[in-house]
Amino acid sequence: MAAKSHLLTAATLLVVVAAALVSPAAAFGSFGKPKAAASPKLPLPTFDDSTGRYVKNPADDGVYPYDAVGAALRHGPVPFFTRIFNADEYEQGVLKYMGTAQVSRAEATGNMDAKLNNAMDWAYQKMEEKRGKPKIDYTRLDPKQAALTSVWAFFITPLAINVVSNTWGQFANNPGPCVSKAFEGLGICTEYIGP
């Protein structure tokens, strides 16, 4: 009985050693590290040296994960206006990030919008990710941020514009007295009030 047990232990040990010799990773796993999932080949852009521009891969559909309004809700007005008034430069930025970071169009779009919104915070987050911090999904829409952006867009900003416009209009129509002789000859005040 003891001989059978030693034979079984020796056979098991032989199988483990043989598996380790063939492939250490297959025999013992990756020691707590998750296995890298086989990712599909990304349709990465190429850089055209003659034009100095990035060229979209034919396999890339060129569709953003969200539109300009989605960019405003996620990251504020700067990415929104950039998409509308400077679409070509925005697309070149997305293609450049796709190519250099080797990420999908969705991830590149989110990062581009976050960078346009606040470049310092975005750069800090990227530095922290290199140090092992979790990656942020910049394409995710936070309902609280969307509500806050909407309040700013539809209430606070128009109110501020109205106050500045009315104040400027009142000053332009009735400038009042000058507090310095330097402004007297410029025609922006009616009289000088001073010592």
Buried (B, 14 or more C-beta within 10 A) or exposed (E): EEEEEEEEEEEEEEEEEEEEEEEEEEBEEEEEEEEEEEEEEBBBBEEEEEEEBBEBBEEBEEEBBBEBEBBBBBBBBBBBBBBEEEEEEBBBBBBBBBBEEEBBBBBBBBBBBBBBBBEEEBEEBBEEEEEEEEEBEBBEEEEEBBEBBEEBBEEEEEEEEEEEEEEEEEEEEEBEEBEEEEBBEEEEBEEEEEE
